[in-house]
Amino acid sequence: MSHPVAWVTASPAWEGTPRPPAAEPMLLRFASDSFMQDLQSVLDTAPETLPALRAAKESFRARPLGKDASWTAPPPPALKLYQPIHGHFYLVAAALVCRIPGFPDHAVQPARQERVSFVLRRIAHGGELAWSADPVNGKRWVAASDSPAPFEERHPLAPVNFTVTDGRRRRLFVGLVPTATRDTYVAGGGVDPFPTTTSRGVPLDTRTTEVSARIVGALVSLADAEQPSTEAAQFALLDFGDVLKTHLDDASFAALFGTTTPTGTQGTLYGYLRRPVGTTLTLGSAILSALGQMDAITGETAASPSFPSTLATDLQALARSVVPASERPRGRTLRDAVTAWLPASRATTATEGQQAASIEVPKLAAVPALDGTDTPPRFRLRCLYERPDCGPLQPPLLSEPTETFTLASFFDFDAPQRPIRIVLPVDTGIKDLRKFRKNVSFVISEQLKNQLNQVGALKDVLDGKVGAADSSTVGFGLICSFSIPIITICALIVLLIFLYLLNIVFWWVPFFRICFPFPKRAAA
């Protein structure tokens, strides 16, 4: 019979003590990207100090207003593990030993298909749930027991060797806790970053959004510019033509730029394309010229685009007539004129379908609790030792659970903040920025969308662009506070506004004088 094997806590915590080691693995916290080097350094120099790195209940919340410098944030009610973006990394550490005197390390033999790992369990319904990657039913939480669940996700454990005080060699198994996947584990589902239907199942046509952004938006920006740029005008024409070229078939594209005037709603865009841009071009001929000089405009060739020198001001004048001030910024008439030429149906391309299937996005809505004790969701880890070639006589060995913990969200009040520096491009010309791939997408909740709409309306108020009030605009009774440095600039602008107003009203105060008589000796 082989020696019985057991998982116990990290050996530096019990080496040299007369009592048996604890059975649960240890959670270690590091506040550096070099956490593995830091761990090895501790084990090489003073392994007995390893328990000092044990994860504890900590809060790094900012000091509230009115509190003195000695204020410290109260710890969270449960152990909370923060994400790498916060600058913290967590390792689970355990020792696999033989249960004989001295508790020697048990040797794992990969040649016999033996392997060690750890699993993450969610606490719910008075028991544990395992994260299953079932190829048929998808990723989800399933009921778990003292053995691995079918298709349960396993995380790797790596051996780390070190020397104890009497010169003996010891082995520790450590694994990185996947705190960055918190949203996936909490949600247990995803949303499509490239949706084809709305939340109510209505087919979603993104072509209207593309027309608004690339055609209407470009012309509105050009119309509002104080000094229009020739490069911006060229790209506005190029985007206009590219949208039409992409979504219209050859026959429709030829008819739009042909000589036969269409009837009905399709005649509106046809009329727009016949409007003059300066003295030598029309909007339609300018768009065709931009499509023909695409490589020169985008900088793919050294040649310079051939347009009149007054293109920017000429196109700005046309943009102001096509998208009048009363229709900005949406430009409904121009948008409807373009969409009237689009085909009635829109087939989802294979590329979009592949992207939607390959990207996992966490659910942004509130996550319903699995039971009354699952708010916030709680987790724990177990180490796993498997010997599949040994058959039923040696079943998988699961360790005792670690301390129960929660996973901090990306925006967590208690989380520490590491300095983040984002390198911006040096060449910021339009033709340079357009060479980058559009590979960033944002998934915004309904609540955040409404808040962003309020910020946009507040900007219009500060700019003096106050229109008719509706449900989407911000009222004067709303006070928006931002915990970002730009609020300093906003405060300075508001201060200057009040100073000018007070100066207009009370300019006469320096001329107002009150004299009080007092007795004095007459001159000799």
SEZAPA-407620 format. One line per field, with one value per residue (C-alpha): x, y, z; chain; residue number from 0; residue in one letter. Coordinates in steps of 0.2 Angstrom, whole numbers, always signed. Example, Ala and Ser with C-alpha at 12.3 -4.5 7.8 and 13.67 -1.06 7.14 Angstrom:
X	[+62 / +68];
Y	[-22 / -5];
Z	[+39 / +36];
tivo	[A / A];
ronu	[0 / 1];
zakol	[a / s];
//
This chain:
X	[+0 / +6 / +7 / -9 / -8 / -15 / -16 / -10 / -6 / +10 / +25 / +33 / +18 / +21 / +39 / +47 / +31 / +26 / +7 / +0 / -1 / -18 / -27 / -33 / -22 / -15 / -20 / -5 / -6 / +8 / +7 / +20 / +20 / +36 / +26 / +34 / +51 / +46 / +39 / +55 / +66 / +56 / +58 / +76 / +80 / +67 / +54 / +47 / +41 / +29 / +14 / +16 / +10 / -6 / -21 / -31 / -46 / -40 / -48 / -39 / -54 / -50 / -51 / -68 / -69 / -68 / -58 / -40 / -25 / -25 / -41 / -40 / -54 / -63 / -60 / -73 / -84 / -77 / -60 / -59 / -47 / -43 / -38 / -21 / -27 / -27 / -9 / -13 / -10 / -15 / -7 / -15 / -1 / -2 / +9 / +6 / +13 / +13 / +4 / +18 / +30 / +38 / +25 / +38 / +33 / +24 / +32 / +20 / +24 / +18 / +25 / +10 / -2 / -2 / -6 / -10 / -22 / -34 / -53 / -63 / -80 / -95 / -104 / -123 / -138 / -129 / -116 / -103 / -105 / -91 / -88 / -91 / -85 / -97 / -95 / -114 / -122 / -109 / -100 / -111 / -111 / -116 / -118 / -102 / -97 / -80 / -75 / -72 / -88 / -89 / -79 / -74 / -62 / -45 / -31 / -13 / -2 / +17 / +30 / +42 / +57 / +66 / +77 / +72 / +83 / +91 / +96 / +81 / +73 / +54 / +42 / +27 / +13 / +7 / -6 / -12 / -30 / -40 / -47 / -48 / -62 / -73 / -87 / -87 / -89 / -102 / -113 / -111 / -117 / -113 / -119 / -116 / -104 / -110 / -129 / -141 / -157 / -162 / -167 / -185 / -180 / -182 / -169 / -156 / -149 / -133 / -132 / -142 / -129 / -115 / -123 / -126 / -108 / -98 / -109 / -120 / -107 / -93 / -103 / -109 / -92 / -86 / -101 / -97 / -78 / -71 / -57 / -62 / -47 / -44 / -39 / -55 / -65 / -56 / -60 / -78 / -80 / -71 / -82 / -98 / -93 / -86 / -103 / -112 / -100 / -101 / -120 / -126 / -125 / -117 / -133 / -140 / -123 / -123 / -141 / -137 / -123 / -131 / -141 / -159 / -168 / -176 / -193 / -200 / -189 / -174 / -174 / -169 / -151 / -150 / -153 / -140 / -127 / -131 / -128 / -112 / -96 / -87 / -87 / -80 / -87 / -104 / -105 / -107 / -92 / -82 / -86 / -81 / -65 / -61 / -65 / -53 / -39 / -42 / -23 / -17 / -30 / -26 / -7 / -4 / +5 / +17 / +5 / -5 / -24 / -30 / -44 / -47 / -38 / -55 / -62 / -63 / -73 / -84 / -89 / -92 / -104 / -113 / -113 / -122 / -136 / -137 / -138 / -145 / -143 / -161 / -157 / -140 / -132 / -143 / -146 / -162 / -166 / -149 / -149 / -166 / -161 / -146 / -155 / -169 / -156 / -151 / -158 / -173 / -164 / -147 / -138 / -126 / -108 / -98 / -85 / -97 / -104 / -87 / -82 / -98 / -95 / -77 / -78 / -85 / -92 / -98 / -116 / -117 / -134 / -137 / -133 / -147 / -142 / -142 / -149 / -151 / -133 / -125 / -124 / -111 / -106 / -93 / -80 / -66 / -53 / -48 / -32 / -34 / -22 / -27 / -20 / -31 / -21 / -23 / -42 / -56 / -44 / -35 / -49 / -45 / -40 / -47 / -40 / -50 / -57 / -47 / -54 / -71 / -68 / -76 / -69 / -68 / -75 / -65 / -73 / -72 / -73 / -61 / -48 / -31 / -26 / -10 / -3 / -10 / +0 / -7 / +4 / -5 / +1 / +13 / +7 / -11 / -16 / -32 / -24 / -12 / -25 / -36 / -23 / -26 / -38 / -55 / -53 / -60 / -79 / -88 / -103 / -113 / -127 / -144 / -140 / -123 / -130 / -143 / -129 / -119 / -133 / -135 / -117 / -119 / -134 / -124 / -111 / -123 / -130 / -112 / -110 / -126 / -135 / -151 / -165 / -182 / -183 / -187 / -185 / -167 / -160 / -153 / -163 / -155 / -159 / -146 / -129 / -116 / -100 / -85 / -71 / -58 / -46 / -56 / -68 / -55 / -56 / -75 / -74 / -63 / -74 / -89 / -80 / -75 / -93 / -99 / -86 / -91 / -109 / -106 / -95 / -109 / -122 / -111 / -99 / -105 / -99 / -82 / -90 / -102 / -94 / -101 / -92 / -93 / -89 / -78 / -71 / -54 / -43 / -45 / -29 / -19];
Y	[+0 / +17 / +31 / +41 / +58 / +74 / +93 / +104 / +122 / +130 / +121 / +137 / +140 / +123 / +118 / +115 / +115 / +100 / +101 / +94 / +106 / +114 / +107 / +122 / +130 / +148 / +163 / +175 / +193 / +203 / +221 / +220 / +213 / +203 / +193 / +176 / +183 / +191 / +174 / +165 / +178 / +176 / +157 / +158 / +170 / +168 / +155 / +156 / +174 / +168 / +168 / +187 / +188 / +180 / +189 / +200 / +210 / +227 / +242 / +256 / +268 / +286 / +297 / +306 / +325 / +331 / +317 / +320 / +312 / +298 / +291 / +273 / +264 / +251 / +233 / +225 / +212 / +198 / +195 / +203 / +199 / +214 / +213 / +214 / +231 / +237 / +231 / +216 / +198 / +183 / +166 / +150 / +140 / +122 / +107 / +89 / +78 / +60 / +57 / +49 / +57 / +72 / +75 / +73 / +80 / +68 / +67 / +70 / +59 / +67 / +52 / +42 / +56 / +63 / +82 / +95 / +110 / +120 / +124 / +139 / +135 / +147 / +146 / +145 / +135 / +129 / +120 / +123 / +126 / +122 / +132 / +120 / +122 / +110 / +110 / +106 / +117 / +131 / +138 / +139 / +135 / +117 / +108 / +101 / +89 / +82 / +77 / +87 / +91 / +86 / +98 / +108 / +122 / +118 / +131 / +126 / +124 / +126 / +119 / +130 / +123 / +130 / +125 / +125 / +129 / +112 / +111 / +100 / +104 / +107 / +109 / +121 / +122 / +139 / +145 / +162 / +166 / +172 / +188 / +197 / +185 / +191 / +198 / +181 / +171 / +182 / +184 / +166 / +173 / +186 / +199 / +200 / +214 / +213 / +211 / +208 / +211 / +222 / +216 / +214 / +203 / +217 / +215 / +228 / +238 / +246 / +255 / +270 / +272 / +271 / +284 / +296 / +294 / +294 / +305 / +316 / +318 / +322 / +336 / +343 / +344 / +353 / +365 / +369 / +372 / +389 / +385 / +370 / +359 / +353 / +336 / +334 / +339 / +326 / +312 / +318 / +316 / +299 / +292 / +298 / +288 / +273 / +271 / +272 / +260 / +248 / +246 / +249 / +237 / +242 / +246 / +257 / +266 / +269 / +276 / +287 / +295 / +294 / +306 / +300 / +308 / +295 / +298 / +298 / +298 / +292 / +309 / +319 / +311 / +313 / +331 / +333 / +326 / +339 / +354 / +364 / +363 / +379 / +383 / +367 / +353 / +346 / +335 / +319 / +323 / +328 / +311 / +301 / +311 / +307 / +288 / +289 / +297 / +286 / +281 / +299 / +305 / +291 / +293 / +276 / +285 / +300 / +309 / +324 / +324 / +335 / +347 / +365 / +375 / +382 / +364 / +366 / +382 / +377 / +360 / +369 / +380 / +365 / +356 / +371 / +370 / +351 / +350 / +367 / +372 / +367 / +349 / +348 / +337 / +323 / +329 / +319 / +324 / +319 / +303 / +298 / +303 / +291 / +277 / +278 / +270 / +256 / +239 / +233 / +218 / +217 / +200 / +197 / +194 / +179 / +190 / +198 / +181 / +174 / +190 / +189 / +170 / +172 / +187 / +185 / +200 / +200 / +205 / +223 / +222 / +218 / +200 / +191 / +182 / +163 / +163 / +175 / +172 / +175 / +195 / +198 / +181 / +172 / +160 / +148 / +137 / +119 / +111 / +95 / +80 / +68 / +50 / +45 / +29 / +22 / +19 / +20 / +15 / +32 / +45 / +63 / +71 / +88 / +99 / +108 / +124 / +141 / +155 / +162 / +177 / +189 / +196 / +214 / +222 / +233 / +249 / +245 / +258 / +248 / +244 / +251 / +261 / +259 / +273 / +270 / +278 / +276 / +281 / +291 / +291 / +304 / +306 / +313 / +318 / +311 / +300 / +293 / +290 / +281 / +268 / +260 / +246 / +249 / +235 / +243 / +241 / +248 / +239 / +252 / +248 / +258 / +267 / +273 / +278 / +289 / +297 / +300 / +308 / +320 / +325 / +329 / +340 / +348 / +353 / +361 / +371 / +377 / +381 / +391 / +378 / +377 / +370 / +364 / +354 / +335 / +320 / +317 / +334 / +340 / +351 / +366 / +357 / +343 / +345 / +334 / +330 / +321 / +314 / +318 / +333 / +341 / +348 / +360 / +368 / +368 / +377 / +390 / +393 / +395 / +407 / +418 / +418 / +424 / +437 / +444 / +444 / +453 / +466 / +470 / +472 / +480 / +490 / +507 / +501 / +509 / +526 / +526 / +535 / +539 / +554 / +556 / +573 / +575 / +590 / +596 / +612 / +626 / +631 / +646];
Z	[+0 / -4 / +9 / +10 / +2 / +8 / +4 / +18 / +20 / +14 / +23 / +29 / +40 / +50 / +47 / +63 / +74 / +84 / +79 / +63 / +48 / +44 / +30 / +20 / +7 / +10 / +0 / -3 / -8 / -18 / -24 / -38 / -56 / -51 / -38 / -44 / -41 / -25 / -19 / -24 / -15 / +1 / +0 / -4 / +11 / +24 / +21 / +38 / +34 / +21 / +32 / +33 / +15 / +19 / +11 / +23 / +24 / +17 / +10 / +0 / -1 / -3 / +13 / +13 / +15 / +32 / +39 / +45 / +38 / +51 / +45 / +38 / +28 / +38 / +31 / +21 / +29 / +20 / +12 / -5 / -19 / -31 / -49 / -58 / -65 / -47 / -44 / -33 / -37 / -27 / -26 / -19 / -10 / -3 / +0 / -6 / +7 / +13 / +29 / +38 / +52 / +45 / +32 / +17 / +0 / -11 / -29 / -43 / -58 / -75 / -84 / -76 / -81 / -63 / -62 / -50 / -52 / -42 / -45 / -40 / -32 / -29 / -13 / -15 / -10 / +6 / -5 / -19 / -38 / -50 / -66 / -80 / -98 / -106 / -125 / -127 / -114 / -113 / -98 / -83 / -64 / -60 / -43 / -36 / -23 / -16 / -33 / -49 / -59 / -77 / -88 / -72 / -76 / -69 / -66 / -66 / -51 / -52 / -41 / -32 / -22 / -7 / +7 / +25 / +40 / +42 / +24 / +18 / +1 / +1 / -13 / -13 / -26 / -31 / -43 / -49 / -43 / -59 / -51 / -68 / -74 / -60 / -71 / -81 / -65 / -58 / -74 / -80 / -97 / -110 / -122 / -141 / -145 / -163 / -160 / -175 / -164 / -150 / -133 / -139 / -154 / -167 / -181 / -179 / -194 / -190 / -207 / -201 / -187 / -200 / -211 / -196 / -190 / -206 / -217 / -207 / -193 / -204 / -213 / -197 / -190 / -206 / -205 / -187 / -189 / -187 / -200 / -210 / -214 / -232 / -226 / -216 / -231 / -242 / -229 / -228 / -246 / -246 / -231 / -240 / -256 / -246 / -237 / -253 / -262 / -248 / -246 / -264 / -278 / -294 / -303 / -288 / -287 / -306 / -305 / -291 / -300 / -317 / -327 / -325 / -310 / -298 / -292 / -274 / -258 / -269 / -278 / -262 / -262 / -280 / -279 / -265 / -276 / -290 / -278 / -283 / -272 / -278 / -296 / -304 / -294 / -288 / -273 / -283 / -294 / -279 / -271 / -287 / -287 / -269 / -272 / -287 / -277 / -262 / -260 / -261 / -248 / -236 / -238 / -246 / -260 / -261 / -273 / -267 / -270 / -284 / -278 / -279 / -266 / -259 / -257 / -238 / -238 / -253 / -245 / -228 / -237 / -245 / -228 / -220 / -233 / -233 / -214 / -208 / -190 / -186 / -189 / -181 / -175 / -181 / -199 / -201 / -219 / -226 / -216 / -222 / -240 / -239 / -231 / -244 / -256 / -245 / -248 / -238 / -230 / -223 / -222 / -207 / -214 / -209 / -202 / -190 / -185 / -181 / -171 / -161 / -157 / -152 / -140 / -122 / -114 / -96 / -92 / -86 / -78 / -60 / -57 / -48 / -32 / -32 / -15 / +0 / +5 / -12 / -12 / -16 / -24 / -13 / -19 / -12 / -19 / -18 / -24 / -34 / -37 / -50 / -55 / -69 / -73 / -55 / -58 / -45 / -31 / -31 / -34 / -37 / -21 / -17 / -3 / +10 / +5 / +7 / +16 / +8 / -2 / -14 / -31 / -33 / -48 / -60 / -52 / -34 / -20 / -9 / -23 / -24 / -39 / -49 / -60 / -78 / -92 / -110 / -124 / -138 / -156 / -162 / -179 / -177 / -194 / -201 / -214 / -200 / -188 / -201 / -203 / -186 / -186 / -177 / -164 / -148 / -144 / -128 / -120 / -111 / -99 / -100 / -84 / -90 / -107 / -99 / -88 / -104 / -112 / -97 / -98 / -117 / -113 / -99 / -111 / -123 / -108 / -105 / -123 / -124 / -135 / -125 / -135 / -131 / -116 / -117 / -107 / -113 / -109 / -92 / -80 / -71 / -55 / -58 / -50 / -59 / -49 / -57 / -47 / -61 / -62 / -76 / -63 / -59 / -76 / -76 / -59 / -66 / -82 / -70 / -59 / -74 / -80 / -63 / -63 / -79 / -74 / -58 / -67 / -78 / -64 / -51 / -62 / -53 / -36 / -37 / -41 / -25 / -11 / +7 / +17 / +36 / +43 / +57 / +67 / +64 / +69 / +57 / +48 / +54];
tivo	[A / A / A / A / A / A / A / A / A / A / A / A / A / A / A / A / A / A / A / A / A / A / A / A / A / A / A / A / A / A / A / A / A / A / A / A / A / A / A / A / A / A / A / A / A / A / A / A / A / A / A / A / A / A / A / A / A / A / A / A / A / A / A / A / A / A / A / A / A / A / A / A / A / A / A / A / A / A / A / A / A / A / A / A / A / A / A / A / A / A / A / A / A / A / A / A / A / A / A / A / A / A / A / A / A / A / A / A / A / A / A / A / A / A / A / A / A / A / A / A / A / A / A / A / A / A / A / A / A / A / A / A / A / A / A / A / A / A / A / A / A / A / A / A / A / A / A / A / A / A / A / A / A / A / A / A / A / A / A / A / A / A / A / A / A / A / A / A / A / A / A / A / A / A / A / A / A / A / A / A / A / A / A / A / A / A / A / A / A / A / A / A / A / A / A / A / A / A / A / A / A / A / A / A / A / A / A / A / A / A / A / A / A / A / A / A / A / A / A / A / A / A / A / A / A / A / A / A / A / A / A / A / A / A / A / A / A / A / A / A / A / A / A / A / A / A / A / A / A / A / A / A / A / A / A / A / A / A / A / A / A / A / A / A / A / A / A / A / A / A / A / A / A / A / A / A / A / A / A / A / A / A / A / A / A / A / A / A / A / A / A / A / A / A / A / A / A / A / A / A / A / A / A / A / A / A / A / A / A / A / A / A / A / A / A / A / A / A / A / A / A / A / A / A / A / A / A / A / A / A / A / A / A / A / A / A / A / A / A / A / A / A / A / A / A / A / A / A / A / A / A / A / A / A / A / A / A / A / A / A / A / A / A / A / A / A / A / A / A / A / A / A / A / A / A / A / A / A / A / A / A / A / A / A / A / A / A / A / A / A / A / A / A / A / A / A / A / A / A / A / A / A / A / A / A / A / A / A / A / A / A / A / A / A / A / A / A / A / A / A / A / A / A / A / A / A / A / A / A / A / A / A / A / A / A / A / A / A / A / A / A / A / A / A / A / A / A / A / A / A / A / A / A / A / A / A / A / A / A / A / A / A / A / A / A / A / A / A / A / A / A / A / A / A / A / A / A / A / A / A / A / A / A / A / A / A / A / A / A / A / A / A / A / A / A / A / A / A / A / A / A / A / A / A / A / A / A / A / A / A / A / A / A / A / A / A / A / A / A / A / A / A / A / A];
ronu	[0 / 1 / 2 / 3 / 4 / 5 / 6 / 7 / 8 / 9 / 10 / 11 / 12 / 13 / 14 / 15 / 16 / 17 / 18 / 19 / 20 / 21 / 22 / 23 / 24 / 25 / 26 / 27 / 28 / 29 / 30 / 31 / 32 / 33 / 34 / 35 / 36 / 37 / 38 / 39 / 40 / 41 / 42 / 43 / 44 / 45 / 46 / 47 / 48 / 49 / 50 / 51 / 52 / 53 / 54 / 55 / 56 / 57 / 58 / 59 / 60 / 61 / 62 / 63 / 64 / 65 / 66 / 67 / 68 / 69 / 70 / 71 / 72 / 73 / 74 / 75 / 76 / 77 / 78 / 79 / 80 / 81 / 82 / 83 / 84 / 85 / 86 / 87 / 88 / 89 / 90 / 91 / 92 / 93 / 94 / 95 / 96 / 97 / 98 / 99 / 100 / 101 / 102 / 103 / 104 / 105 / 106 / 107 / 108 / 109 / 110 / 111 / 112 / 113 / 114 / 115 / 116 / 117 / 118 / 119 / 120 / 121 / 122 / 123 / 124 / 125 / 126 / 127 / 128 / 129 / 130 / 131 / 132 / 133 / 134 / 135 / 136 / 137 / 138 / 139 / 140 / 141 / 142 / 143 / 144 / 145 / 146 / 147 / 148 / 149 / 150 / 151 / 152 / 153 / 154 / 155 / 156 / 157 / 158 / 159 / 160 / 161 / 162 / 163 / 164 / 165 / 166 / 167 / 168 / 169 / 170 / 171 / 172 / 173 / 174 / 175 / 176 / 177 / 178 / 179 / 180 / 181 / 182 / 183 / 184 / 185 / 186 / 187 / 188 / 189 / 190 / 191 / 192 / 193 / 194 / 195 / 196 / 197 / 198 / 199 / 200 / 201 / 202 / 203 / 204 / 205 / 206 / 207 / 208 / 209 / 210 / 211 / 212 / 213 / 214 / 215 / 216 / 217 / 218 / 219 / 220 / 221 / 222 / 223 / 224 / 225 / 226 / 227 / 228 / 229 / 230 / 231 / 232 / 233 / 234 / 235 / 236 / 237 / 238 / 239 / 240 / 241 / 242 / 243 / 244 / 245 / 246 / 247 / 248 / 249 / 250 / 251 / 252 / 253 / 254 / 255 / 256 / 257 / 258 / 259 / 260 / 261 / 262 / 263 / 264 / 265 / 266 / 267 / 268 / 269 / 270 / 271 / 272 / 273 / 274 / 275 / 276 / 277 / 278 / 279 / 280 / 281 / 282 / 283 / 284 / 285 / 286 / 287 / 288 / 289 / 290 / 291 / 292 / 293 / 294 / 295 / 296 / 297 / 298 / 299 / 300 / 301 / 302 / 303 / 304 / 305 / 306 / 307 / 308 / 309 / 310 / 311 / 312 / 313 / 314 / 315 / 316 / 317 / 318 / 319 / 320 / 321 / 322 / 323 / 324 / 325 / 326 / 327 / 328 / 329 / 330 / 331 / 332 / 333 / 334 / 335 / 336 / 337 / 338 / 339 / 340 / 341 / 342 / 343 / 344 / 345 / 346 / 347 / 348 / 349 / 350 / 351 / 352 / 353 / 354 / 355 / 356 / 357 / 358 / 359 / 360 / 361 / 362 / 363 / 364 / 365 / 366 / 367 / 368 / 369 / 370 / 371 / 372 / 373 / 374 / 375 / 376 / 377 / 378 / 379 / 380 / 381 / 382 / 383 / 384 / 385 / 386 / 387 / 388 / 389 / 390 / 391 / 392 / 393 / 394 / 395 / 396 / 397 / 398 / 399 / 400 / 401 / 402 / 403 / 404 / 405 / 406 / 407 / 408 / 409 / 410 / 411 / 412 / 413 / 414 / 415 / 416 / 417 / 418 / 419 / 420 / 421 / 422 / 423 / 424 / 425 / 426 / 427 / 428 / 429 / 430 / 431 / 432 / 433 / 434 / 435 / 436 / 437 / 438 / 439 / 440 / 441 / 442 / 443 / 444 / 445 / 446 / 447 / 448 / 449 / 450 / 451 / 452 / 453 / 454 / 455 / 456 / 457 / 458 / 459 / 460 / 461 / 462 / 463 / 464 / 465 / 466 / 467 / 468 / 469 / 470 / 471 / 472 / 473 / 474 / 475 / 476 / 477 / 478 / 479 / 480 / 481 / 482 / 483 / 484 / 485 / 486 / 487 / 488 / 489 / 490 / 491 / 492 / 493 / 494 / 495 / 496 / 497 / 498 / 499 / 500 / 501 / 502 / 503 / 504 / 505 / 506 / 507 / 508 / 509 / 510 / 511 / 512 / 513 / 514 / 515 / 516 / 517 / 518 / 519 / 520 / 521 / 522 / 523];
zakol	[m / s / h / p / v / a / w / v / t / a / s / p / a / w / e / g / t / p / r / p / p / a / a / e / p / m / l / l / r / f / a / s / d / s / f / m / q / d / l / q / s / v / l / d / t / a / p / e / t / l / p / a / l / r / a / a / k / e / s / f / r / a / r / p / l / g / k / d / a / s / w / t / a / p / p / p / p / a / l / k / l / y / q / p / i / h / g / h / f / y / l / v / a / a / a / l / v / c / r / i / p / g / f / p / d / h / a / v / q / p / a / r / q / e / r / v / s / f / v / l / r / r / i / a / h / g / g / e / l / a / w / s / a / d / p / v / n / g / k / r / w / v / a / a / s / d / s / p / a / p / f / e / e / r / h / p / l / a / p / v / n / f / t / v / t / d / g / r / r / r / r / l / f / v / g / l / v / p / t / a / t / r / d / t / y / v / a / g / g / g / v / d / p / f / p / t / t / t / s / r / g / v / p / l / d / t / r / t / t / e / v / s / a / r / i / v / g / a / l / v / s / l / a / d / a / e / q / p / s / t / e / a / a / q / f / a / l / l / d / f / g / d / v / l / k / t / h / l / d / d / a / s / f / a / a / l / f / g / t / t / t / p / t / g / t / q / g / t / l / y / g / y / l / r / r / p / v / g / t / t / l / t / l / g / s / a / i / l / s / a / l / g / q / m / d / a / i / t / g / e / t / a / a / s / p / s / f / p / s / t / l / a / t / d / l / q / a / l / a / r / s / v / v / p / a / s / e / r / p / r / g / r / t / l / r / d / a / v / t / a / w / l / p / a / s / r / a / t / t / a / t / e / g / q / q / a / a / s / i / e / v / p / k / l / a / a / v / p / a / l / d / g / t / d / t / p / p / r / f / r / l / r / c / l / y / e / r / p / d / c / g / p / l / q / p / p / l / l / s / e / p / t / e / t / f / t / l / a / s / f / f / d / f / d / a / p / q / r / p / i / r / i / v / l / p / v / d / t / g / i / k / d / l / r / k / f / r / k / n / v / s / f / v / i / s / e / q / l / k / n / q / l / n / q / v / g / a / l / k / d / v / l / d / g / k / v / g / a / a / d / s / s / t / v / g / f / g / l / i / c / s / f / s / i / p / i / i / t / i / c / a / l / i / v / l / l / i / f / l / y / l / l / n / i / v / f / w / w / v / p / f / f / r / i / c / f / p / f / p / k / r / a / a / a];
//
